[in-house]
Amino acid sequence: MDWREVAVTVSSAGEEAVADLFYQVGCPGVSVEDPELLQSYIESGVWDYHVFGEVSLTGTAVVTGYLPESPDLPEKLAALERGVRGLLERFPDWVIQVKGTTVKEEEWATAWKAYFKPIHIGGRFLIKPAWEKAEPKPEEAVVEIDPGMAFGTGTHPTTSLCLEALAEVVCPGAEVFDLGTGSGILAIAAAKLGAKVRAVDLDPVAVRVAAANVALNEVTAQVSVLRGDLGAALKGGADLVVANIIADVILDLLPDLPRLLRAGGQFIASGIIEQRAAEVEAGLENAGMEIVRRREDSGWVLFQARWADVASV
């Protein structure tokens, strides 16, 4: 299959807003080249296995998404264009440039590898690509990922927020549902903490990639990967439900939570751009949940929630 690569150069302040536009048109994940974010990672020491050289701070970021060249591609591109025009109307000082090209699947699957390096997250995980060597700290579990065309390397704030939450919440023997598993990174991380995990994704590519990563990490006895509609594919109650997706899908999932989440369990909702956080928080409360903790990173928000009235669920 051929893919349309769309790269949007935007003022750094608009990075999250542009990424959200890609998610709204069905792009499963984006890559972000942000010199300021890269500089912060280098200075913090989380990327300590690679020398990047001098970083030039340009004040802009490049957000790149990939859409399959299918019959509905023109509709998706038109929606993306409308979204970009809307951002320019709201923020006329932003710099926004859009470029598109067609790439082969095999080209896409390797081009991004230069940006995926080992990273420490949450004090409990060393996330590393399968082709890199790195030594974990004594308290860290190693999660090896080859995301292929699926979203999830650990470097994006939405994923790292989830990993930090999992490190604090998951107990050995817990049952976890991972909705929209992507590369399988969160399912594997939960398994490394001793959980039993059922992971689901609607995208057949993600299901294939996640299953391969589960095998790579030798947690096939703990993690099952299913293809299906996120809210309908799983049955039974879990101790923890994780959804690292986008705000709209999280809101659509809320009616399914009474069937998916046990009384006393927790729901981790991530992939929420800051501008949508209030809407998701209200949705959670209207669904009978209370916020346990709110985490934020680089304009993205994660909510940890539980049933406000356990007796009524």
C-alpha positions in Angstrom: 0.0 0.0 0.0 1.2 3.5 -0.8 0.9 6.3 1.9 0.5 10.0 1.6 3.1 11.7 3.9 1.8 15.2 5.0 4.3 17.4 6.8 3.1 20.5 8.5 5.7 23.1 9.6 4.2 25.2 12.4 5.3 27.6 15.1 6.2 25.6 18.2 3.1 26.9 20.0 0.9 25.1 17.5 2.5 21.7 17.6 -0.2 20.0 19.7 -3.0 21.7 17.7 -1.7 20.4 14.4 -1.1 16.9 15.8 -4.8 16.9 16.9 -5.9 17.7 13.4 -4.1 14.6 12.1 -5.8 12.5 14.8 -9.2 13.9 13.9 -8.9 12.8 10.3 -7.9 9.2 11.3 -4.2 9.3 11.3 -3.1 6.6 13.8 0.0 8.5 14.9 2.3 11.4 14.0 6.0 12.1 14.2 7.1 15.5 15.6 10.5 17.1 15.0 10.7 19.8 17.6 14.2 21.2 18.3 13.1 22.7 21.6 11.7 19.4 22.8 14.8 17.6 21.6 17.0 20.1 23.5 14.9 19.6 26.7 15.4 15.8 26.4 19.1 16.1 25.9 19.4 18.5 28.9 17.3 16.3 31.2 19.3 13.2 30.4 16.5 10.9 29.3 18.2 10.4 26.0 21.6 9.5 27.3 22.6 6.8 24.8 23.0 9.0 21.7 24.9 12.1 20.7 22.8 14.4 18.7 25.3 17.2 18.2 24.3 20.9 18.3 20.6 21.5 18.1 19.4 24.6 16.2 16.4 26.2 17.8 14.2 27.5 15.0 11.0 28.3 16.8 9.1 25.9 14.6 8.2 22.2 14.7 7.4 19.7 11.9 4.4 17.5 12.5 4.3 14.6 10.0 1.4 12.2 9.5 0.8 9.3 7.1 -2.6 8.5 5.5 -3.3 5.5 3.3 -3.9 6.3 -0.3 -7.4 4.9 -0.2 -10.7 6.3 -1.8 -11.4 8.5 1.2 -7.9 10.2 1.1 -9.2 13.3 -0.7 -11.9 13.8 2.0 -9.3 13.5 4.7 -6.9 15.9 3.1 -9.7 18.4 2.6 -10.6 18.1 6.3 -7.0 18.6 7.2 -6.8 21.7 5.0 -9.9 23.1 6.6 -8.4 22.5 10.0 -5.2 24.3 9.1 -7.1 27.3 7.7 -9.1 27.4 10.9 -5.8 27.6 12.9 -4.5 30.4 10.8 -7.7 32.4 11.3 -7.5 31.9 15.1 -3.7 32.4 15.3 -2.6 34.7 12.5 0.9 35.0 13.9 1.7 31.3 13.5 3.8 30.1 10.7 2.1 27.1 8.9 3.4 25.4 5.8 2.0 22.1 4.4 3.8 19.7 2.1 2.7 16.3 0.9 4.3 13.4 -0.9 3.6 9.7 -1.6 5.8 7.1 0.0 5.9 3.3 -0.2 5.1 1.4 3.0 8.6 -0.1 3.2 10.1 3.4 3.0 7.9 4.7 5.8 8.7 1.7 8.0 12.4 2.6 8.1 12.7 6.4 7.6 11.7 7.3 11.2 14.2 5.0 12.9 16.9 7.7 13.3 14.6 9.5 15.8 13.8 6.5 18.1 16.5 6.1 20.8 16.5 4.4 24.2 14.6 6.4 26.9 14.1 6.1 30.6 10.5 6.6 31.7 8.7 6.6 35.1 11.7 5.2 37.0 10.5 1.7 36.0 11.0 1.4 32.3 13.8 1.5 29.7 12.0 1.8 26.4 14.4 0.9 23.5 14.1 0.0 19.8 15.1 -3.6 19.1 18.1 -2.5 17.0 19.7 -0.4 19.8 21.8 -1.5 22.7 21.3 -0.1 26.2 21.7 -1.2 29.8 18.8 -0.8 32.2 19.1 0.5 35.7 18.6 -2.2 38.4 14.9 -1.2 39.0 14.0 -0.9 35.3 12.1 -3.3 33.1 13.2 -3.3 29.5 10.5 -2.9 26.8 11.8 -3.5 23.3 9.6 -1.9 20.6 9.7 -2.1 16.8 6.5 0.0 16.1 6.6 -0.4 12.3 3.5 1.5 11.1 1.8 1.5 14.5 1.7 4.4 17.0 3.7 4.1 20.2 7.5 4.4 20.8 7.3 6.0 24.3 8.9 9.2 23.2 5.6 11.0 22.6 4.2 12.7 25.7 0.9 10.9 25.5 2.6 7.5 25.7 5.2 8.5 28.3 2.4 9.9 30.5 0.7 6.5 30.4 3.9 4.7 31.2 4.4 6.9 34.2 0.9 6.2 35.4 1.3 2.4 34.8 4.4 2.4 36.9 2.4 3.7 39.8 -0.9 1.9 39.4 -0.3 -1.6 38.1 0.1 -4.4 40.6 1.2 -8.0 40.0 -1.8 -10.1 39.0 -4.0 -7.1 37.9 -6.2 -7.5 34.8 -5.6 -4.7 32.3 -7.5 -3.8 29.1 -5.4 -1.7 26.6 -7.8 0.0 24.2 -6.2 1.2 20.9 -2.9 -0.7 21.7 -1.0 0.6 18.6 2.5 -0.8 18.9 1.6 -2.7 22.1 4.0 -0.7 24.2 1.5 -0.1 27.1 0.3 -3.7 27.1 3.9 -5.0 27.2 4.8 -2.5 30.0 1.9 -3.6 32.1 2.8 -7.2 31.6 6.4 -6.4 32.7 4.9 -5.2 35.9 3.1 -8.5 36.4 -0.4 -7.8 34.9 -2.5 -10.0 32.7 -3.4 -7.9 29.6 -5.9 -7.9 26.8 -5.0 -5.5 24.1 -7.3 -4.4 21.2 -7.0 -2.3 18.1 -9.2 -1.7 15.1 -6.3 -1.3 12.7 -5.0 -4.7 11.4 -1.5 -3.3 11.0 -1.4 -2.3 14.6 -2.7 -5.8 15.7 0.1 -7.4 13.7 2.8 -5.1 15.0 1.6 -5.4 18.6 1.6 -9.2 18.5 5.1 -9.2 17.1 6.3 -6.9 19.9 4.6 -9.0 22.5 6.5 -12.0 21.2 9.8 -10.0 21.0 9.4 -9.1 24.7 8.5 -12.8 25.6 5.2 -11.9 27.3 2.8 -13.9 25.1 1.6 -15.8 28.1 0.4 -12.6 29.7 -0.8 -10.5 26.7 -3.4 -11.3 24.1 -3.9 -9.0 21.2 -7.3 -8.8 19.5 -8.7 -6.9 16.5 -12.0 -5.2 16.9 -14.0 -2.2 17.9 -12.4 -0.8 21.1 -15.5 -0.8 23.3 -17.1 -3.9 22.0 -14.3 -6.4 21.5 -13.6 -7.1 25.2 -15.9 -8.6 27.8 -15.6 -8.9 31.6 -14.3 -6.3 34.1 -10.7 -5.2 34.3 -8.9 -3.7 37.3 -7.4 -1.1 34.9 -8.6 0.2 31.5 -6.1 2.2 29.5 -7.0 4.3 26.4 -4.3 6.4 24.8 -6.2 7.6 21.8 -7.9 11.0 21.2 -10.5 13.0 23.1 -13.4 12.1 20.7 -12.8 8.3 21.0 -12.4 8.5 24.7 -15.8 10.3 25.0 -17.3 7.6 22.8 -15.9 4.9 25.0 -17.5 6.1 28.2 -20.8 4.3 27.8 -18.9 1.0 27.6 -16.9 1.6 30.9 -19.5 0.1 33.3 -19.0 -3.2 31.4 -15.3 -3.0 31.1 -14.1 -1.6 34.4 -14.6 -3.3 37.8 -15.8 -1.5 40.9 -12.7 -0.1 42.5 -10.8 -0.1 39.2 -9.2 2.8 37.5 -9.5 4.3 34.0 -6.4 5.9 32.4 -7.4 8.3 29.5 -4.6 9.9 27.5 -4.0 11.4 24.1 -6.0 14.4 25.1 -4.9 17.8 23.8 -5.0 20.5 26.5 -7.8 22.4 24.7 -10.1 19.3 25.0 -9.2 18.4 28.6 -12.2 20.3 30.1 -14.6 18.5 27.8 -13.2 15.1 28.6 -13.1 15.8 32.3 -16.8 16.8 32.2 -17.6 13.6 30.2 -15.9 11.5 32.8 -17.8 13.1 35.6 -21.1 12.8 33.7 -20.3 9.1 33.3 -20.1 8.7 37.1 -16.4 8.9 37.5 -14.1 11.1 39.6 -10.7 12.3 38.7 -7.9 10.7 40.8 -5.0 12.5 39.2 -4.4 14.8 36.2 -1.0 14.6 34.5 0.3 17.0 31.9 3.3 17.2 29.5 3.9 19.5 26.5 0.3 20.4 26.0 -1.1 16.9 26.5 -3.2 15.7 29.4 -3.8 12.3 31.0 -6.7 11.6 33.5 -6.7 8.8 36.0 -10.3 8.3 37.1 -12.4 5.8 39.2 -16.1 5.3 39.9 -17.3 8.1 42.1 -20.0 5.9 43.6 -18.8 2.3 43.5 -22.0 0.9 45.0 -24.1 2.2 42.0 -21.9 0.6 39.3 
